[in-house]
Amino acid sequence: MAKRISALEDTHRALGAGLGEWNDMDVPWSYAHPAEQQLDAVRESAGLFDLTGLKKIWVKGPDAAAVIDKVSPRDMSKVTRGKAAYVPILTDEGTICDDTIIYRIADDKYLFVYGTGTGADRLALAAKGRNVTLEKDDDLHTLSLQGPKSMPLLKANARADIAALDFFDLTETELFGHKVIVSRTGYSGERGYEIFVDRKDAVPLWNSILKAGEKDGMVPCSFTCLNKGRMEAGLLFYPFDMNEAHTPWEVGLGWAVSRKKPDYLGREAALQKQGKETFRLTGASAPSKEGIIAGGTDLYLNGEKVGVVSSSEYSHRLGRSLGLVHVRPDLKEGARLKLGNEANAAEVTLEELPFYDKEKKRMRM
């Protein structure tokens, strides 16, 4: 497969980025300034991410709504024009093969955004025999501006009333003179926005946003920062925290699976698995000055293996090593587990998610 190229690749290099491949594209895993400084900006001001590594498919035509409803276990009739929805994608066995955000641009036009799973294959299956077109779009770039000062900056430089957008709302507008789609979505645990812009406008728009936000401490942010922020916010990352071995019920996504909706891919198998969970996903943490929790580490209680760490990060802001973990369903928050079965293994405490902003107010404020 030919590597996809972001129009911002040289811009990232000029900012001191260390690039690495993700989802067939070289993305900035680091910048010259530390990831901790980047996360401080996201939490206190705003940070700008290039998330063009996410893949995009336009779903257009008279049957677009029916196709989207078929591929989604959620009732997508409730997602009206100008709205978006987070959607797990199911296999025929009722397990998770991808997660997406689906944006309804018009009554017959959707944007299907996904990562490294097989969501595109499931979408194609749902579209079979339907009056619809599926158009992959690598020219549509994704910028993500996250943090408490993101709204004032966008409001001051966009034609649309950005302040009026509710959580998961979207609008087509102009930003710094460039045509964009702005949605109030993100992966940081803060109020934030994702901005879809054409390839030819991606670099000037990126530069305009950074220049306008410089006085407020806004900085470009890396994928390392992205992972730190999403971990504090308890947000899942496919395929580590969920994949084709896991049901929605096991990873806390049962809320996104409809029992009333009569027909969608994976429906019967998924519903039959409800109540048969072999584990549940929760958080685990340990006070420390460095990351002591590592993804893939087995968790033990009284010498018995009771779970595994699916992903981890160190939070300098919380002063704790954090992990998302799959543990035996009967284990409750507050339980202390060992990282491995050695006598001197460090202990972690199960903790309700998210680690940061327990009531999830900041992203919705």
Rosetta blueprint (number, residue, H / E / L):
1 M L
2 A L
3 K L
4 R E
5 I L
6 S L
7 A L
8 L L
9 E H
10 D H
11 T H
12 H H
13 R H
14 A H
15 L L
16 G L
17 A L
18 G E
19 L E
20 G E
21 E E
22 W E
23 N L
24 D L
25 M E
26 D E
27 V E
28 P E
29 W E
30 S E
31 Y L
32 A L
33 H L
34 P L
35 A H
36 E H
37 Q H
38 Q H
39 L H
40 D H
41 A H
42 V H
43 R H
44 E H
45 S L
46 A L
47 G E
48 L E
49 F E
50 D E
51 L L
52 T L
53 G L
54 L L
55 K E
56 K E
57 I E
58 W E
59 V E
60 K E
61 G L
62 P L
63 D L
64 A H
65 A H
66 A H
67 V H
68 I H
69 D H
70 K H
71 V H
72 S L
73 P L
74 R L
75 D L
76 M H
77 S H
78 K H
79 V L
80 T L
81 R L
82 G L
83 K E
84 A E
85 A E
86 Y E
87 V E
88 P E
89 I E
90 L E
91 T L
92 D L
93 E L
94 G L
95 T L
96 I E
97 C E
98 D E
99 D E
100 T E
101 I E
102 I E
103 Y E
104 R E
105 I E
106 A E
107 D L
108 D L
109 K E
110 Y E
111 L E
112 F E
113 V E
114 Y E
115 G L
116 T L
117 G L
118 T L
119 G H
120 A H
121 D H
122 R H
123 L H
124 A H
125 L H
126 A H
127 A H
128 K L
129 G L
130 R L
131 N L
132 V L
133 T E
134 L E
135 E E
136 K E
137 D L
138 D L
139 D L
140 L E
141 H E
142 T E
143 L E
144 S E
145 L E
146 Q E
147 G L
148 P L
149 K L
150 S H
151 M H
152 P H
153 L H
154 L H
155 K H
156 A H
157 N H
158 A E
159 R L
160 A L
161 D L
162 I H
163 A H
164 A H
165 L L
166 D L
167 F L
168 F L
169 D E
170 L E
171 T E
172 E E
173 T E
174 E E
175 L E
176 F L
177 G L
178 H E
179 K E
180 V E
181 I E
182 V E
183 S E
184 R L
185 T L
186 G L
187 Y L
188 S L
189 G L
190 E L
191 R L
192 G E
193 Y E
194 E E
195 I E
196 F E
197 V E
198 D E
199 R H
200 K H
201 D H
202 A H
203 V H
204 P H
205 L H
206 W H
207 N H
208 S H
209 I H
210 L H
211 K H
212 A H
213 G H
214 E H
215 K H
216 D H
217 G L
218 M L
219 V E
220 P E
221 C L
222 S L
223 F H
224 T H
225 C H
226 L H
227 N H
228 K H
229 G H
230 R H
231 M H
232 E H
233 A L
234 G L
235 L L
236 L L
237 F L
238 Y L
239 P L
240 F L
241 D L
242 M L
243 N L
244 E L
245 A L
246 H L
247 T L
248 P L
249 W L
250 E L
251 V L
252 G L
253 L L
254 G H
255 W H
256 A H
257 V L
258 S L
259 R L
260 K L
261 K L
262 P L
263 D L
264 Y L
265 L L
266 G L
267 R H
268 E H
269 A H
270 A H
271 L H
272 Q H
273 K H
274 Q L
275 G L
276 K L
277 E L
278 T L
279 F L
280 R E
281 L E
282 T E
283 G E
284 A E
285 S E
286 A E
287 P E
288 S L
289 K L
290 E L
291 G L
292 I L
293 I L
294 A L
295 G L
296 G L
297 T L
298 D E
299 L E
300 Y E
301 L E
302 N L
303 G L
304 E E
305 K E
306 V E
307 G E
308 V E
309 V E
310 S E
311 S E
312 S E
313 E E
314 Y E
315 S E
316 H L
317 R L
318 L L
319 G L
320 R E
321 S E
322 L E
323 G E
324 L E
325 V E
326 H E
327 V E
328 R L
329 P L
330 D L
331 L L
332 K L
333 E L
334 G L
335 A L
336 R E
337 L E
338 K E
339 L E
340 G L
341 N L
342 E L
343 A L
344 N L
345 A L
346 A L
347 E E
348 V E
349 T E
350 L E
351 E E
352 E L
353 L L
354 P L
355 F L
356 Y L
357 D L
358 K L
359 E L
360 K L
361 K L
362 R L
363 M L
364 R L
365 M L
